[in-house]
Amino acid sequence: SAVGMNSAIMPQLVTTLSKEVAQFLKVGPHQVTERYALSEGFPKPIRLPSVADVRGVPRWRAMEVVQWSEKHREGSPTSRGGRPRQAA
């Protein structure tokens, strides 16, 4: 059970819903599920079984989402950067 687990691994067990991921990334929940979750390298979701929804609601480990976002920080070795915006 989680009660007896070492507290050092607890952050790995924390899962978050798409609306919480969206709040962290400062985007809408739909963008999380329809864009980022489908992109290469985004953490795989955890889908707990549910009676109402056979596949379950997608959840992600918070630490994995943070690590993914850090890889996309401007100037990081794995960041592709964005394309320059056109002047209006």
Phi, psi and omega in degrees: 000159182293337182297320183271001184283153176297131183295342179294334180264354183302320179302331178291337183271345182290125176246158184221147180278166182301326180292328177286322175297317179299318178298317179297316183276353181063045176224175178279155179303324180297322179294326178295308186285328185262344182239294186293317182297337180267352184278153180297133177093345178289142182304143178290139180285158171257127180239103178284140180297148182217146178290315183288323183232105187306318181284335183083160180282134180292139176226153179231150173290125183305316182297323179293322178293318178298314180298318178299315182294325179295329178293341182255012176294137180303131180092350178286155184300332183262358180284132177271348182071176178251166176276148182299142179281147177282141177291141183283000000 
